[in-house]
Amino acid sequence: MDSLLGLSKGRITKRSGDKSEIVEVPKYELISSHVGRRSFATNFYGKINQQLIQSVTGHKTESSFLKYINKQREIDPDALNKAFLDAMR
């Protein structure tokens, strides 16, 4: 019945410095601006310039940014091979 009402269990801190508690509230009360920022970074990674995304999220290093969006640095072996061959010419 709770899922029909849109209630979700989650951890909430009412005031700064207070301990958090688990409550059952409408899902929208559990969403923060941080969720939107992380979703933006994850969804647009590889589609727009990574430096622009990092400027939005505030990450100074690539390694911390990749940890934030739960990705590993991916190396395209074909692109690496082409770059190597081009450098050797």
N, C-alpha and C positions, 0 to 999 in steps of 0.2 A: 504494500500500500504506500510506503514511503517513497518508492521510486516514482509512483504516479504523481505525488505531490512535488517532486523535484528536490527532495531533501537528500543531503549527502553528509556523511560523517567526515570531519576534518579537524585539523588543529588550528586554533585561533588564539591570538594574543589580543586582549581587549585594549590595554594601554601599554605604552613603552615601559619596559622594566618588569612588567608582570610576567608570571609564568603562563605558558600556553596551556590550553585545555582542549580536550576533544569534545566537540559539540556536533549536533545534528541540525544543520541549517540549509536554506536554499543554496544550491551550488554556486550561484553568482556571488555569494558572500565569501566564498573561499578563493576566488580568482583575484589576482593582483596585477599591477602593471608589469611586474617582473615576468609573469607567465607570458604576456604578450611580447615582451622584448626577447625572451628566449625562443619563442615560437618563430618570431621574425628572423632571428639569426639562423635557426635551424632550417627553416623553409627556403631562405634565399642563399644559403651557403652553396657556392658553385655556380650560382646564376648571376650574381652581381659581384663586383669587386670586393674581395675580402677585407681590404683596408677600410672601405666605407662601412661595412658591417661592424668591424671592430671599433670604429669611432662611435657608433651608436651604442654598443654594449660597454664601451669603456675599457676594453682589454688592450694592453700595450704589447703583449707578445702573442705570437701565433700559437705557441704551445698552450698558454692559458685559455685562449679563445677556443681551441679545438677540444680541450677538456670540458669547457662550458657547454658546448653543443654536442658533446659525447661522440666526437669523430676522431679518427686517426688520420694522419697525413697520408694521402693516397698518391702514389707515384705511378704515372702512366708509363709503362715500360717502352711503348712504341715512341712516345714523345721524347723520352730520355735517349733512346737509341738514335733518333733523328738528330737531336741536338748534339750528341756526341759526334756523329758522322759529319755534321755541318761544321763543327769546330775543328775537325781534323783536316778539312779541305784547305 
